Amino acid sequence: MPNWCWNSIAFYQEDGGTAMLEAFHSDVQKYLNYKDPETGKQCDWIGHWLKSSRVDTDTLYTRGFLSDCELHPDHVRIDMETAWTPLPEVWDLMAEKYELAYVYISEETGCEVYVNTDTMGRFFHTRYQLNYFDIDELGLDPAMLEEHGKLLRELSGETTYFDSWEDVVDTFEPLVFEFEDIDVLNRRLISLGITLQQYDYEEETKNVYRRCKR
């Protein structure tokens, strides 16, 4: 069984128009609404979607499925879950077919995949992620809990996202008095059993796939 990678892709028209966006959204929705006549199940696998769109998939890795498609005034957002890694080669083909551009954000914690190609923050703002932790499982000493327990309990029990380095600094300054970058901060956090991840602008997906399959 693979590790599942969560992806959101924002497709948009570079000229600011909407005609191709609407056509793209309509075609994806038709596919998502279609049910196999034999099984009655929704046909949400990416490979089937591409073939229905007359896209050649012979040389593509397409393992994954579509989960949602939303039309917004200036973009179409598609959510997918894919095995191990993002699939930008697939999104390239769909963007080309409908004359669209796109950016995406992807996350797969097991393989440490954290990618956000939206450098301008137009659609996806997340830049850092504090991995999920349970404060009661960290085994912290009483002195640490006495001094920083309130902050750690606020962050415990869920994954926390940050849109900027300034947000990170504001959150962790009480815990780590001075830190100039994520490496310094993480040395302190990792000693507590916590890790902060930074989203990359690009990711060599083939290397991710090989790393995860070892």
JOHUBEL-V967555 format. One record per backbone hydrogen bond with DSSP energy under -1.0 kcal/mol. CO is the residue of the C=O (numbers start at 1). NH is the residue of the N-H. If there is no record, write none. Layout:
co:CO nh:NH
co:CO nh:NH
//
This chain:
co:3 nh:84
co:5 nh:82
co:6 nh:107
co:7 nh:80
co:8 nh:105
co:9 nh:78
co:10 nh:103
co:11 nh:76
co:12 nh:101
co:13 nh:16
co:18 nh:22
co:19 nh:23
co:20 nh:24
co:21 nh:25
co:22 nh:26
co:23 nh:27
co:24 nh:28
co:25 nh:29
co:26 nh:30
co:27 nh:31
co:28 nh:32
co:29 nh:33
co:34 nh:43
co:36 nh:40
co:41 nh:36
co:42 nh:44
co:44 nh:66
co:45 nh:49
co:46 nh:50
co:47 nh:51
co:48 nh:52
co:49 nh:53
co:50 nh:55
co:51 nh:54
co:57 nh:60
co:63 nh:83
co:64 nh:46
co:65 nh:81
co:68 nh:79
co:70 nh:77
co:75 nh:72
co:76 nh:11
co:77 nh:70
co:78 nh:9
co:79 nh:67
co:79 nh:68
co:80 nh:7
co:81 nh:65
co:82 nh:5
co:83 nh:85
co:87 nh:91
co:88 nh:92
co:89 nh:93
co:90 nh:94
co:91 nh:95
co:92 nh:96
co:93 nh:97
co:94 nh:98
co:95 nh:100
co:101 nh:12
co:103 nh:10
co:104 nh:117
co:105 nh:8
co:106 nh:115
co:107 nh:6
co:108 nh:113
co:113 nh:108
co:114 nh:200
co:115 nh:106
co:117 nh:119
co:118 nh:121
co:127 nh:199
co:128 nh:162
co:129 nh:197
co:130 nh:160
co:133 nh:157
co:134 nh:137
co:135 nh:138
co:141 nh:145
co:142 nh:146
co:143 nh:147
co:144 nh:148
co:145 nh:149
co:148 nh:152
co:149 nh:153
co:150 nh:154
co:151 nh:155
co:152 nh:156
co:160 nh:130
co:162 nh:127
co:162 nh:128
co:164 nh:168
co:165 nh:169
co:166 nh:170
co:167 nh:171
co:168 nh:172
co:169 nh:173
co:172 nh:176
co:181 nh:185
co:182 nh:186
co:183 nh:187
co:184 nh:188
co:185 nh:189
co:186 nh:190
co:189 nh:192
co:189 nh:194
co:190 nh:193
co:195 nh:131
co:197 nh:129
co:200 nh:116
co:203 nh:205
co:204 nh:208
co:205 nh:209
co:206 nh:210
co:207 nh:211
co:208 nh:212
co:209 nh:213
//
